[in-house]
Amino acid sequence: MSSTLATVLAAIFNLNHPAHIVKWHVLGISLQLALANVIVIGLMFVVFFAAILLPFPGAARRRGGAS
């Protein structure tokens, strides 16, 4: 990776601070990690429901030719 790209990424993601950790009994999770997981899970739901609701390409053509 070029040093310019590394500098830009370092400016976007400031990792020079203590982590915020939520502790619950024996489970401890970083808030940044939790937010990333929530975003990924949300995107998975969006893609899943879009795959269910949107018609397949060429479905009307196949339906018309089946009769």
mmCIF file of the N, C-alpha and C atoms, coordinates in Angstrom:
data_MODEL
# 
_entry.id   MODEL 
# 
loop_
_atom_site.group_PDB 
_atom_site.id 
_atom_site.type_symbol 
_atom_site.label_atom_id 
_atom_site.label_alt_id 
_atom_site.label_comp_id 
_atom_site.label_asym_id 
_atom_site.label_entity_id 
_atom_site.label_seq_id 
_atom_site.pdbx_PDB_ins_code 
_atom_site.Cartn_x 
_atom_site.Cartn_y 
_atom_site.Cartn_z 
_atom_site.occupancy 
_atom_site.B_iso_or_equiv 
_atom_site.pdbx_formal_charge 
_atom_site.auth_seq_id 
_atom_site.auth_comp_id 
_atom_site.auth_asym_id 
_atom_site.auth_atom_id 
_atom_site.pdbx_PDB_model_num 
ATOM 1   N N  . MET A 1 1  ? 0.852   -1.164  0.000   1.00 0.00 ? 1  MET A N  1 
ATOM 2   C CA . MET A 1 1  ? 0.000   0.000   0.000   1.00 0.00 ? 1  MET A CA 1 
ATOM 3   C C  . MET A 1 1  ? 0.899   1.227   0.000   1.00 0.00 ? 1  MET A C  1 
ATOM 4   N N  . SER A 1 2  ? 0.499   2.220   -0.764  1.00 0.00 ? 2  SER A N  1 
ATOM 5   C CA . SER A 1 2  ? 1.322   3.430   -0.844  1.00 0.00 ? 2  SER A CA 1 
ATOM 6   C C  . SER A 1 2  ? 1.199   4.227   0.450   1.00 0.00 ? 2  SER A C  1 
ATOM 7   N N  . SER A 1 3  ? 2.213   5.016   0.721   1.00 0.00 ? 3  SER A N  1 
ATOM 8   C CA . SER A 1 3  ? 2.212   5.800   1.953   1.00 0.00 ? 3  SER A CA 1 
ATOM 9   C C  . SER A 1 3  ? 1.132   6.884   1.917   1.00 0.00 ? 3  SER A C  1 
ATOM 10  N N  . THR A 1 4  ? 0.797   7.391   0.722   1.00 0.00 ? 4  THR A N  1 
ATOM 11  C CA . THR A 1 4  ? -0.265  8.393   0.613   1.00 0.00 ? 4  THR A CA 1 
ATOM 12  C C  . THR A 1 4  ? -1.609  7.792   0.991   1.00 0.00 ? 4  THR A C  1 
ATOM 13  N N  . LEU A 1 5  ? -1.904  6.596   0.499   1.00 0.00 ? 5  LEU A N  1 
ATOM 14  C CA . LEU A 1 5  ? -3.159  5.916   0.832   1.00 0.00 ? 5  LEU A CA 1 
ATOM 15  C C  . LEU A 1 5  ? -3.205  5.591   2.322   1.00 0.00 ? 5  LEU A C  1 
ATOM 16  N N  . ALA A 1 6  ? -2.097  5.167   2.879   1.00 0.00 ? 6  ALA A N  1 
ATOM 17  C CA . ALA A 1 6  ? -2.044  4.879   4.314   1.00 0.00 ? 6  ALA A CA 1 
ATOM 18  C C  . ALA A 1 6  ? -2.292  6.138   5.132   1.00 0.00 ? 6  ALA A C  1 
ATOM 19  N N  . THR A 1 7  ? -1.776  7.270   4.690   1.00 0.00 ? 7  THR A N  1 
ATOM 20  C CA . THR A 1 7  ? -1.985  8.533   5.388   1.00 0.00 ? 7  THR A CA 1 
ATOM 21  C C  . THR A 1 7  ? -3.453  8.950   5.331   1.00 0.00 ? 7  THR A C  1 
ATOM 22  N N  . VAL A 1 8  ? -4.076  8.786   4.179   1.00 0.00 ? 8  VAL A N  1 
ATOM 23  C CA . VAL A 1 8  ? -5.495  9.137   4.034   1.00 0.00 ? 8  VAL A CA 1 
ATOM 24  C C  . VAL A 1 8  ? -6.346  8.239   4.918   1.00 0.00 ? 8  VAL A C  1 
ATOM 25  N N  . LEU A 1 9  ? -6.083  6.939   4.920   1.00 0.00 ? 9  LEU A N  1 
ATOM 26  C CA . LEU A 1 9  ? -6.846  6.021   5.766   1.00 0.00 ? 9  LEU A CA 1 
ATOM 27  C C  . LEU A 1 9  ? -6.620  6.313   7.245   1.00 0.00 ? 9  LEU A C  1 
ATOM 28  N N  . ALA A 1 10 ? -5.414  6.685   7.602   1.00 0.00 ? 10 ALA A N  1 
ATOM 29  C CA . ALA A 1 10 ? -5.128  7.017   8.996   1.00 0.00 ? 10 ALA A CA 1 
ATOM 30  C C  . ALA A 1 10 ? -5.874  8.280   9.408   1.00 0.00 ? 10 ALA A C  1 
ATOM 31  N N  . ALA A 1 11 ? -6.079  9.199   8.482   1.00 0.00 ? 11 ALA A N  1 
ATOM 32  C CA . ALA A 1 11 ? -6.830  10.411  8.793   1.00 0.00 ? 11 ALA A CA 1 
ATOM 33  C C  . ALA A 1 11 ? -8.314  10.116  8.964   1.00 0.00 ? 11 ALA A C  1 
ATOM 34  N N  . ILE A 1 12 ? -8.838  9.123   8.256   1.00 0.00 ? 12 ILE A N  1 
ATOM 35  C CA . ILE A 1 12 ? -10.257 8.780   8.343   1.00 0.00 ? 12 ILE A CA 1 
ATOM 36  C C  . ILE A 1 12 ? -10.545 8.001   9.617   1.00 0.00 ? 12 ILE A C  1 
ATOM 37  N N  . PHE A 1 13 ? -9.733  7.017   9.918   1.00 0.00 ? 13 PHE A N  1 
ATOM 38  C CA . PHE A 1 13 ? -9.954  6.141   11.060  1.00 0.00 ? 13 PHE A CA 1 
ATOM 39  C C  . PHE A 1 13 ? -8.931  6.453   12.146  1.00 0.00 ? 13 PHE A C  1 
ATOM 40  N N  . ASN A 1 14 ? -9.343  7.243   13.130  1.00 0.00 ? 14 ASN A N  1 
ATOM 41  C CA . ASN A 1 14 ? -8.453  7.595   14.227  1.00 0.00 ? 14 ASN A CA 1 
ATOM 42  C C  . ASN A 1 14 ? -8.481  6.473   15.267  1.00 0.00 ? 14 ASN A C  1 
ATOM 43  N N  . LEU A 1 15 ? -7.407  5.733   15.358  1.00 0.00 ? 15 LEU A N  1 
ATOM 44  C CA . LEU A 1 15 ? -7.316  4.633   16.315  1.00 0.00 ? 15 LEU A CA 1 
ATOM 45  C C  . LEU A 1 15 ? -6.443  5.003   17.509  1.00 0.00 ? 15 LEU A C  1 
ATOM 46  N N  . ASN A 1 16 ? -6.147  6.275   17.655  1.00 0.00 ? 16 ASN A N  1 
ATOM 47  C CA . ASN A 1 16 ? -5.263  6.722   18.706  1.00 0.00 ? 16 ASN A CA 1 
ATOM 48  C C  . ASN A 1 16 ? -6.062  7.165   19.938  1.00 0.00 ? 16 ASN A C  1 
ATOM 49  N N  . HIS A 1 17 ? -6.911  6.274   20.454  1.00 0.00 ? 17 HIS A N  1 
ATOM 50  C CA . HIS A 1 17 ? -7.686  6.551   21.658  1.00 0.00 ? 17 HIS A CA 1 
ATOM 51  C C  . HIS A 1 17 ? -8.026  5.219   22.322  1.00 0.00 ? 17 HIS A C  1 
ATOM 52  N N  . PRO A 1 18 ? -8.331  5.248   23.598  1.00 0.00 ? 18 PRO A N  1 
ATOM 53  C CA . PRO A 1 18 ? -8.690  3.992   24.262  1.00 0.00 ? 18 PRO A CA 1 
ATOM 54  C C  . PRO A 1 18 ? -10.014 3.448   23.732  1.00 0.00 ? 18 PRO A C  1 
ATOM 55  N N  . ALA A 1 19 ? -10.118 2.155   23.687  1.00 0.00 ? 19 ALA A N  1 
ATOM 56  C CA . ALA A 1 19 ? -11.335 1.512   23.190  1.00 0.00 ? 19 ALA A CA 1 
ATOM 57  C C  . ALA A 1 19 ? -12.467 1.663   24.195  1.00 0.00 ? 19 ALA A C  1 
ATOM 58  N N  . HIS A 1 20 ? -13.677 1.790   23.688  1.00 0.00 ? 20 HIS A N  1 
ATOM 59  C CA . HIS A 1 20 ? -14.865 1.816   24.525  1.00 0.00 ? 20 HIS A CA 1 
ATOM 60  C C  . HIS A 1 20 ? -15.424 0.397   24.544  1.00 0.00 ? 20 HIS A C  1 
ATOM 61  N N  . ILE A 1 21 ? -15.410 -0.215  25.711  1.00 0.00 ? 21 ILE A N  1 
ATOM 62  C CA . ILE A 1 21 ? -15.815 -1.611  25.820  1.00 0.00 ? 21 ILE A CA 1 
ATOM 63  C C  . ILE A 1 21 ? -17.026 -1.718  26.735  1.00 0.00 ? 21 ILE A C  1 
ATOM 64  N N  . VAL A 1 22 ? -18.035 -2.453  26.274  1.00 0.00 ? 22 VAL A N  1 
ATOM 65  C CA . VAL A 1 22 ? -19.213 -2.730  27.081  1.00 0.00 ? 22 VAL A CA 1 
ATOM 66  C C  . VAL A 1 22 ? -18.997 -4.098  27.713  1.00 0.00 ? 22 VAL A C  1 
ATOM 67  N N  . LYS A 1 23 ? -19.081 -4.173  29.035  1.00 0.00 ? 23 LYS A N  1 
ATOM 68  C CA . LYS A 1 23 ? -18.892 -5.447  29.730  1.00 0.00 ? 23 LYS A CA 1 
ATOM 69  C C  . LYS A 1 23 ? -20.216 -5.894  30.314  1.00 0.00 ? 23 LYS A C  1 
ATOM 70  N N  . TRP A 1 24 ? -20.544 -7.145  30.069  1.00 0.00 ? 24 TRP A N  1 
ATOM 71  C CA . TRP A 1 24 ? -21.770 -7.735  30.582  1.00 0.00 ? 24 TRP A CA 1 
ATOM 72  C C  . TRP A 1 24 ? -21.431 -9.144  31.051  1.00 0.00 ? 24 TRP A C  1 
ATOM 73  N N  . HIS A 1 25 ? -21.342 -9.328  32.352  1.00 0.00 ? 25 HIS A N  1 
ATOM 74  C CA . HIS A 1 25 ? -20.892 -10.577 32.981  1.00 0.00 ? 25 HIS A CA 1 
ATOM 75  C C  . HIS A 1 25 ? -19.531 -10.961 32.417  1.00 0.00 ? 25 HIS A C  1 
ATOM 76  N N  . VAL A 1 26 ? -19.443 -12.071 31.688  1.00 0.00 ? 26 VAL A N  1 
ATOM 77  C CA . VAL A 1 26 ? -18.149 -12.503 31.151  1.00 0.00 ? 26 VAL A CA 1 
ATOM 78  C C  . VAL A 1 26 ? -17.939 -12.020 29.721  1.00 0.00 ? 26 VAL A C  1 
ATOM 79  N N  . LEU A 1 27 ? -18.932 -11.339 29.147  1.00 0.00 ? 27 LEU A N  1 
ATOM 80  C CA . LEU A 1 27 ? -18.857 -10.882 27.762  1.00 0.00 ? 27 LEU A CA 1 
ATOM 81  C C  . LEU A 1 27 ? -18.418 -9.431  27.725  1.00 0.00 ? 27 LEU A C  1 
ATOM 82  N N  . GLY A 1 28 ? -17.415 -9.148  26.933  1.00 0.00 ? 28 GLY A N  1 
ATOM 83  C CA . GLY A 1 28 ? -16.973 -7.774  26.712  1.00 0.00 ? 28 GLY A CA 1 
ATOM 84  C C  . GLY A 1 28 ? -16.863 -7.536  25.223  1.00 0.00 ? 28 GLY A C  1 
ATOM 85  N N  . ILE A 1 29 ? -17.465 -6.450  24.736  1.00 0.00 ? 29 ILE A N  1 
ATOM 86  C CA . ILE A 1 29 ? -17.433 -6.194  23.296  1.00 0.00 ? 29 ILE A CA 1 
ATOM 87  C C  . ILE A 1 29 ? -17.112 -4.717  23.053  1.00 0.00 ? 29 ILE A C  1 
ATOM 88  N N  . SER A 1 30 ? -16.291 -4.484  22.077  1.00 0.00 ? 30 SER A N  1 
ATOM 89  C CA . SER A 1 30 ? -15.930 -3.130  21.685  1.00 0.00 ? 30 SER A CA 1 
ATOM 90  C C  . SER A 1 30 ? -17.122 -2.488  20.985  1.00 0.00 ? 30 SER A C  1 
ATOM 91  N N  . LEU A 1 31 ? -17.392 -1.224  21.287  1.00 0.00 ? 31 LEU A N  1 
ATOM 92  C CA . LEU A 1 31 ? -18.523 -0.540  20.660  1.00 0.00 ? 31 LEU A CA 1 
ATOM 93  C C  . LEU A 1 31 ? -18.313 -0.358  19.165  1.00 0.00 ? 31 LEU A C  1 
ATOM 94  N N  . GLN A 1 32 ? -17.066 -0.134  18.739  1.00 0.00 ? 32 GLN A N  1 
ATOM 95  C CA . GLN A 1 32 ? -16.792 -0.010  17.318  1.00 0.00 ? 32 GLN A CA 1 
ATOM 96  C C  . GLN A 1 32 ? -17.096 -1.322  16.607  1.00 0.00 ? 32 GLN A C  1 
ATOM 97  N N  . LEU A 1 33 ? -16.734 -2.432  17.222  1.00 0.00 ? 33 LEU A N  1 
ATOM 98  C CA . LEU A 1 33 ? -17.009 -3.741  16.633  1.00 0.00 ? 33 LEU A CA 1 
ATOM 99  C C  . LEU A 1 33 ? -18.497 -3.999  16.603  1.00 0.00 ? 33 LEU A C  1 
ATOM 100 N N  . ALA A 1 34 ? -19.209 -3.624  17.655  1.00 0.00 ? 34 ALA A N  1 
ATOM 101 C CA . ALA A 1 34 ? -20.653 -3.818  17.702  1.00 0.00 ? 34 ALA A CA 1 
ATOM 102 C C  . ALA A 1 34 ? -21.331 -3.011  16.604  1.00 0.00 ? 34 ALA A C  1 
ATOM 103 N N  . LEU A 1 35 ? -20.915 -1.782  16.398  1.00 0.00 ? 35 LEU A N  1 
ATOM 104 C CA . LEU A 1 35 ? -21.499 -0.953  15.347  1.00 0.00 ? 35 LEU A CA 1 
ATOM 105 C C  . LEU A 1 35 ? -21.236 -1.552  13.973  1.00 0.00 ? 35 LEU A C  1 
ATOM 106 N N  . ALA A 1 36 ? -20.043 -2.029  13.739  1.00 0.00 ? 36 ALA A N  1 
ATOM 107 C CA . ALA A 1 36 ? -19.720 -2.659  12.457  1.00 0.00 ? 36 ALA A CA 1 
ATOM 108 C C  . ALA A 1 36 ? -20.579 -3.901  12.235  1.00 0.00 ? 36 ALA A C  1 
ATOM 109 N N  . ASN A 1 37 ? -20.771 -4.704  13.273  1.00 0.00 ? 37 ASN A N  1 
ATOM 110 C CA . ASN A 1 37 ? -21.605 -5.897  13.143  1.00 0.00 ? 37 ASN A CA 1 
ATOM 111 C C  . ASN A 1 37 ? -23.053 -5.541  12.861  1.00 0.00 ? 37 ASN A C  1 
ATOM 112 N N  . VAL A 1 38 ? -23.582 -4.513  13.517  1.00 0.00 ? 38 VAL A N  1 
ATOM 113 C CA . VAL A 1 38 ? -24.963 -4.095  13.280  1.00 0.00 ? 38 VAL A CA 1 
ATOM 114 C C  . VAL A 1 38 ? -25.138 -3.619  11.842  1.00 0.00 ? 38 VAL A C  1 
ATOM 115 N N  . ILE A 1 39 ? -24.164 -2.890  11.326  1.00 0.00 ? 39 ILE A N  1 
ATOM 116 C CA . ILE A 1 39 ? -24.242 -2.418  9.943   1.00 0.00 ? 39 ILE A CA 1 
ATOM 117 C C  . ILE A 1 39 ? -24.225 -3.591  8.973   1.00 0.00 ? 39 ILE A C  1 
ATOM 118 N N  . VAL A 1 40 ? -23.338 -4.550  9.182   1.00 0.00 ? 40 VAL A N  1 
ATOM 119 C CA . VAL A 1 40 ? -23.252 -5.709  8.291   1.00 0.00 ? 40 VAL A CA 1 
ATOM 120 C C  . VAL A 1 40 ? -24.532 -6.541  8.352   1.00 0.00 ? 40 VAL A C  1 
ATOM 121 N N  . ILE A 1 41 ? -25.066 -6.766  9.546   1.00 0.00 ? 41 ILE A N  1 
ATOM 122 C CA . ILE A 1 41 ? -26.294 -7.543  9.687   1.00 0.00 ? 41 ILE A CA 1 
ATOM 123 C C  . ILE A 1 41 ? -27.454 -6.815  9.015   1.00 0.00 ? 41 ILE A C  1 
ATOM 124 N N  . GLY A 1 42 ? -27.527 -5.497  9.177   1.00 0.00 ? 42 GLY A N  1 
ATOM 125 C CA . GLY A 1 42 ? -28.566 -4.720  8.509   1.00 0.00 ? 42 GLY A CA 1 
ATOM 126 C C  . GLY A 1 42 ? -28.484 -4.824  6.993   1.00 0.00 ? 42 GLY A C  1 
ATOM 127 N N  . LEU A 1 43 ? -27.279 -4.737  6.448   1.00 0.00 ? 43 LEU A N  1 
ATOM 128 C CA . LEU A 1 43 ? -27.100 -4.884  5.003   1.00 0.00 ? 43 LEU A CA 1 
ATOM 129 C C  . LEU A 1 43 ? -27.478 -6.281  4.531   1.00 0.00 ? 43 LEU A C  1 
ATOM 130 N N  . MET A 1 44 ? -27.194 -7.289  5.344   1.00 0.00 ? 44 MET A N  1 
ATOM 131 C CA . MET A 1 44 ? -27.582 -8.658  4.987   1.00 0.00 ? 44 MET A CA 1 
ATOM 132 C C  . MET A 1 44 ? -29.106 -8.785  4.913   1.00 0.00 ? 44 MET A C  1 
ATOM 133 N N  . PHE A 1 45 ? -29.827 -8.164  5.858   1.00 0.00 ? 45 PHE A N  1 
ATOM 134 C CA . PHE A 1 45 ? -31.284 -8.188  5.815   1.00 0.00 ? 45 PHE A CA 1 
ATOM 135 C C  . PHE A 1 45 ? -31.811 -7.478  4.569   1.00 0.00 ? 45 PHE A C  1 
ATOM 136 N N  . VAL A 1 46 ? -31.220 -6.343  4.233   1.00 0.00 ? 46 VAL A N  1 
ATOM 137 C CA . VAL A 1 46 ? -31.656 -5.602  3.046   1.00 0.00 ? 46 VAL A CA 1 
ATOM 138 C C  . VAL A 1 46 ? -31.482 -6.453  1.792   1.00 0.00 ? 46 VAL A C  1 
ATOM 139 N N  . VAL A 1 47 ? -30.332 -7.082  1.642   1.00 0.00 ? 47 VAL A N  1 
ATOM 140 C CA . VAL A 1 47 ? -30.074 -7.924  0.469   1.00 0.00 ? 47 VAL A CA 1 
ATOM 141 C C  . VAL A 1 47 ? -31.010 -9.132  0.466   1.00 0.00 ? 47 VAL A C  1 
ATOM 142 N N  . PHE A 1 48 ? -31.232 -9.735  1.620   1.00 0.00 ? 48 PHE A N  1 
ATOM 143 C CA . PHE A 1 48 ? -32.104 -10.903 1.717   1.00 0.00 ? 48 PHE A CA 1 
ATOM 144 C C  . PHE A 1 48 ? -33.526 -10.556 1.277   1.00 0.00 ? 48 PHE A C  1 
ATOM 145 N N  . PHE A 1 49 ? -34.080 -9.464  1.821   1.00 0.00 ? 49 PHE A N  1 
ATOM 146 C CA . PHE A 1 49 ? -35.453 -9.103  1.471   1.00 0.00 ? 49 PHE A CA 1 
ATOM 147 C C  . PHE A 1 49 ? -35.555 -8.610  0.032   1.00 0.00 ? 49 PHE A C  1 
ATOM 148 N N  . ALA A 1 50 ? -34.520 -7.962  -0.472  1.00 0.00 ? 50 ALA A N  1 
ATOM 149 C CA . ALA A 1 50 ? -34.525 -7.550  -1.876  1.00 0.00 ? 50 ALA A CA 1 
ATOM 150 C C  . ALA A 1 50 ? -34.529 -8.777  -2.784  1.00 0.00 ? 50 ALA A C  1 
ATOM 151 N N  . ALA A 1 51 ? -33.794 -9.815  -2.404  1.00 0.00 ? 51 ALA A N  1 
ATOM 152 C CA . ALA A 1 51 ? -33.760 -11.037 -3.206  1.00 0.00 ? 51 ALA A CA 1 
ATOM 153 C C  . ALA A 1 51 ? -35.123 -11.734 -3.198  1.00 0.00 ? 51 ALA A C  1 
ATOM 154 N N  . ILE A 1 52 ? -35.848 -11.616 -2.105  1.00 0.00 ? 52 ILE A N  1 
ATOM 155 C CA . ILE A 1 52 ? -37.173 -12.231 -2.038  1.00 0.00 ? 52 ILE A CA 1 
ATOM 156 C C  . ILE A 1 52 ? -38.194 -11.413 -2.829  1.00 0.00 ? 52 ILE A C  1 
ATOM 157 N N  . LEU A 1 53 ? -38.157 -10.086 -2.700  1.00 0.00 ? 53 LEU A N  1 
ATOM 158 C CA . LEU A 1 53 ? -39.201 -9.241  -3.268  1.00 0.00 ? 53 LEU A CA 1 
ATOM 159 C C  . LEU A 1 53 ? -38.995 -8.908  -4.747  1.00 0.00 ? 53 LEU A C  1 
ATOM 160 N N  . LEU A 1 54 ? -37.761 -8.785  -5.187  1.00 0.00 ? 54 LEU A N  1 
ATOM 161 C CA . LEU A 1 54 ? -37.514 -8.417  -6.578  1.00 0.00 ? 54 LEU A CA 1 
ATOM 162 C C  . LEU A 1 54 ? -37.644 -9.645  -7.479  1.00 0.00 ? 54 LEU A C  1 
ATOM 163 N N  . PRO A 1 55 ? -38.260 -9.487  -8.646  1.00 0.00 ? 55 PRO A N  1 
ATOM 164 C CA . PRO A 1 55 ? -38.393 -10.642 -9.545  1.00 0.00 ? 55 PRO A CA 1 
ATOM 165 C C  . PRO A 1 55 ? -37.050 -11.010 -10.172 1.00 0.00 ? 55 PRO A C  1 
ATOM 166 N N  . PHE A 1 56 ? -36.913 -12.274 -10.506 1.00 0.00 ? 56 PHE A N  1 
ATOM 167 C CA . PHE A 1 56 ? -35.711 -12.725 -11.185 1.00 0.00 ? 56 PHE A CA 1 
ATOM 168 C C  . PHE A 1 56 ? -35.684 -12.160 -12.595 1.00 0.00 ? 56 PHE A C  1 
ATOM 169 N N  . PRO A 1 57 ? -34.504 -11.867 -13.130 1.00 0.00 ? 57 PRO A N  1 
ATOM 170 C CA . PRO A 1 57 ? -34.435 -11.388 -14.511 1.00 0.00 ? 57 PRO A CA 1 
ATOM 171 C C  . PRO A 1 57 ? -34.941 -12.467 -15.464 1.00 0.00 ? 57 PRO A C  1 
ATOM 172 N N  . GLY A 1 58 ? -35.805 -12.094 -16.363 1.00 0.00 ? 58 GLY A N  1 
ATOM 173 C CA . GLY A 1 58 ? -36.338 -13.038 -17.343 1.00 0.00 ? 58 GLY A CA 1 
ATOM 174 C C  . GLY A 1 58 ? -37.476 -13.891 -16.821 1.00 0.00 ? 58 GLY A C  1 
ATOM 175 N N  . ALA A 1 59 ? -38.000 -13.604 -15.619 1.00 0.00 ? 59 ALA A N  1 
ATOM 176 C CA . ALA A 1 59 ? -39.071 -14.433 -15.056 1.00 0.00 ? 59 ALA A CA 1 
ATOM 177 C C  . ALA A 1 59 ? -40.344 -14.313 -15.886 1.00 0.00 ? 59 ALA A C  1 
ATOM 178 N N  . ALA A 1 60 ? -40.669 -13.122 -16.363 1.00 0.00 ? 60 ALA A N  1 
ATOM 179 C CA . ALA A 1 60 ? -41.886 -12.943 -17.172 1.00 0.00 ? 60 ALA A CA 1 
ATOM 180 C C  . ALA A 1 60 ? -41.763 -13.695 -18.496 1.00 0.00 ? 60 ALA A C  1 
ATOM 181 N N  . ARG A 1 61 ? -40.601 -13.691 -19.082 1.00 0.00 ? 61 ARG A N  1 
ATOM 182 C CA . ARG A 1 61 ? -40.386 -14.405 -20.343 1.00 0.00 ? 61 ARG A CA 1 
ATOM 183 C C  . ARG A 1 61 ? -40.557 -15.910 -20.150 1.00 0.00 ? 61 ARG A C  1 
ATOM 184 N N  . ARG A 1 62 ? -40.012 -16.426 -19.047 1.00 0.00 ? 62 ARG A N  1 
ATOM 185 C CA . ARG A 1 62 ? -40.150 -17.872 -18.764 1.00 0.00 ? 62 ARG A CA 1 
ATOM 186 C C  . ARG A 1 62 ? -41.589 -18.229 -18.457 1.00 0.00 ? 62 ARG A C  1 
ATOM 187 N N  . ARG A 1 63 ? -42.305 -17.360 -17.748 1.00 0.00 ? 63 ARG A N  1 
ATOM 188 C CA . ARG A 1 63 ? -43.700 -17.622 -17.414 1.00 0.00 ? 63 ARG A CA 1 
ATOM 189 C C  . ARG A 1 63 ? -44.553 -17.654 -18.684 1.00 0.00 ? 63 ARG A C  1 
ATOM 190 N N  . GLY A 1 64 ? -44.277 -16.779 -19.621 1.00 0.00 ? 64 GLY A N  1 
ATOM 191 C CA . GLY A 1 64 ? -45.050 -16.719 -20.862 1.00 0.00 ? 64 GLY A CA 1 
ATOM 192 C C  . GLY A 1 64 ? -44.776 -17.915 -21.756 1.00 0.00 ? 64 GLY A C  1 
ATOM 193 N N  . GLY A 1 65 ? -43.587 -18.454 -21.706 1.00 0.00 ? 65 GLY A N  1 
ATOM 194 C CA . GLY A 1 65 ? -43.241 -19.582 -22.569 1.00 0.00 ? 65 GLY A CA 1 
ATOM 195 C C  . GLY A 1 65 ? -43.612 -20.935 -21.975 1.00 0.00 ? 65 GLY A C  1 
ATOM 196 N N  . ALA A 1 66 ? -44.008 -20.975 -20.710 1.00 0.00 ? 66 ALA A N  1 
ATOM 197 C CA . ALA A 1 66 ? -44.295 -22.248 -20.049 1.00 0.00 ? 66 ALA A CA 1 
ATOM 198 C C  . ALA A 1 66 ? -45.667 -22.782 -20.436 1.00 0.00 ? 66 ALA A C  1 
ATOM 199 N N  . SER A 1 67 ? -46.582 -21.924 -20.915 1.00 0.00 ? 67 SER A N  1 
ATOM 200 C CA . SER A 1 67 ? -47.947 -22.408 -21.197 1.00 0.00 ? 67 SER A CA 1 
ATOM 201 C C  . SER A 1 67 ? -48.089 -23.020 -22.558 1.00 0.00 ? 67 SER A C  1 
# 
